């Protein structure tokens, strides 16, 4: 490109819109995007990556630990899945029987009463 009235070439800008990436198509889902890299998002990048044995064993360990919690067992019982190996009695908490105020006072140790405020 030559500037009018001069023989000096004028440098053409490399990127016509600085700070904006050119439009590309995602390698996995073919969605158009303007970011760095060959994928439009982290989830598309994860789909294209085969997990290693270390990753599988770490995920297995976390899943096994979660499956032993009362929340997971309750959900598995709702869905009637075979993973629900624990019975209700193994993680249930007994409900105290409070019939008089004296029965209640044993649970309030360490707390101030309103009269002492």
Secondary structure by P-SEA (a helix, b strand, c coil): cccccccbbbbcccccccccccbbbbcccccccccccccccaaaaaaaccccaaaaaaaaaaaaaaaacaaaaaaaaaaccccccccccccbbbbbbbccaaaaaaaaccccccccc
